[in-house]
Amino acid sequence: MTELKKTAYGGQAIVEGVMFAGKTTTVSAIRRNNGEIEYYEVKKRSIPILRFLKKIFIIRGIAGLIEASSVGMKHLNYASDRYDVNPEDDETPTVEKTSSKWGMVLGTAVVGVSSFLFGNFIFTVLPAIAAGGFTPIFPGHIAQNLLEGFFKLILLFLYIYLISLTPMVKRLFQYHGAEHKVINTYEAGVPLTVQNVQRHSRLHYRCGSSFILFTVIVGVLIYLMVPFDSLAERIVHRLALIPVVLGVSYEVLQGTNKVRNIPILKWLGLPGLGLQLLTTKPPKDDQVEVAVRSFEKLLEEEKHSAEPIDHNAV
């Protein structure tokens, strides 16, 4: 088996397409409104501080999340701008427009990271406030933490369910399923045809959906070790511990992926797979085709790289 064949790839669904990421390149494929498939490639820039942080246990997960969020926003913006534009209306990039794109890179990264942090802020604060309102009924520290975790799960599932009712998000979840199917087919060593890909599962142990669920479970366990005397102190503690929860959850996600073929330990990843039943939908053949083309394009680009690929979020 070649070095490339041993590697782990990741990706994400975007508007009418799929992005796949390697160590040196990220590639998106989207289907334009005339049925054609268009590609978008971004070469990764090596940032010394991120490269260093991604070698440190727990911290590496936070560094990877920040990088993935900023890169993912570039592809999401591209897909959103291009998928419904008539190809005959495409403009030839001018020197001014090409130059201005460099100025947008930093802005895109800031927006991606800010959105990620804001989402975690809301997801952390609201359940804490809700659980605090039940203190007279559930006054104990353990009871309060369990209740807070329960409210987080309710908020998470309700949010995902509600957004999945919209047509655009439903299609996004179908492309998410196509992404997983392609990865599972590749890791099984089966040729990447639409028929072969459709036979594989739309669930995957390394999915970001599993990571989100693990943050709830890990958070409950970590918060049990941090006492508080007031709601304000509780919220401050929760916000301060967000990086710790994210970092530990990342390690748990990687651990469940490594033991997924061990009969007993594979059950550790099942809660995350259960959540993926909401965040992924069975894709259509034309959506699978886009995912396959995106992944094949990435493989083609990565052949020119001398370094093995190791991207750990699907």
Buried (B, 14 or more C-beta within 10 A) or exposed (E): EEEBEEBBBBBBBBBBBBBBBBBBBBBBBBBBEEEEBBBBEBEBEEEEEBEEBBEEEBBBBBBBBBBBBBBBBBBBBBBEEBBEEEEEEEEEEEEEEEEEEEEEEEEBBEBBBEEBEEEBEEBBBBBBEBBBEBEEEBEEEEBBBBBBBBBBBEBBEEEBEEBBEEEEBEBBBBBBBBBBBBBBBBBEEEEBEBEBBBEBBBBBBBBBBBBBBBBBBBBBEBBBEBEBEEBEEBBEBBBEBBBBBBBBBBBBBBBBBEBBEEEEEBEBBEBBBEBBEBBBBEBBEEBBBBBBBBBBBBBEBBEEEEEBBEBBBB
